[in-house]
Amino acid sequence: GAVVSQHPSWVICKSGTSVKIECRSLDFQATTMFWYRQFPKQSLMLMATSNEGSKATYEQGVEKDKFLINHASLTLSTLTVTSAHPEDSSFYICSATSGLAGGAFADEQFFGPGTRLTVL
Amino acid sequence: ILNVEQSPQSLHVQEGDSTNFTCSFPSSNFYALHWYRWETAKSPEALFVMTLNGDEKKKGRISATLNTKEGYSYLYIKGSQPEDSATYLCAFISSGNTGKLIFGQGTTLQVKP
């Protein structure tokens, strides 16, 4: 149980185009989903937190107009990288929690396998 | 800025060796520490969620300890097997912001048959 899928697993796009990445919880309802990115040789860094039906909360330094997050249902969150540029090339990974252990944050986060984005 | 450090960065051991890695985190405002195992091309898999000072958790040949007062956690693998090869991540949660996992850079373990 507790499987999270992510699609696509890799994408190559031209500079200036937009790319949408989907994150799905397959066998549980995800009240909260998180989006991270990882640059080479660096840690996973939280970009934003989204709760179903409400606006995402972005971390400092992450442009909300560039990285659009939609969490329209309890099983799906999407991240759209708008007008992508080469510096947006990175590994993007989502996670989800059901918040059942009495708190959404000490609870385990279940991760997707990630999406490798390359912007030419 | 909250800093989470893992050491060593990478480790090569022979099958059957026991090994351990360290995760260092801020000793103040502790809320929880997570350990994950991340195999290439797969999803990170949660190993342990640790919340109490002195916690010791075990899953098969893998165990972890927690010292919140001095700000470190150890992950031990007894009798390493090739299938243990992966990157092991720790993530700290501060009581000041329980909505955020702060990850270390990971320790990459390679177990040679």
Interface residues (C-beta under 8 A of the other chain):
Chain A: V4 F34 Y36 K41 Q42 S43 L44 M45 L46 T49 T57 E59 I93 G103 A104 F105 A106 D107 E108 Q109 F110 F111 G112 P113 G114
Chain B: V4 Y31 A32 H34 Y36 A41 K42 S43 P44 E45 A46 V49 T51 L89 A91 I93 T98 G99 K100 L101 I102 F103 G104 Q105 G106
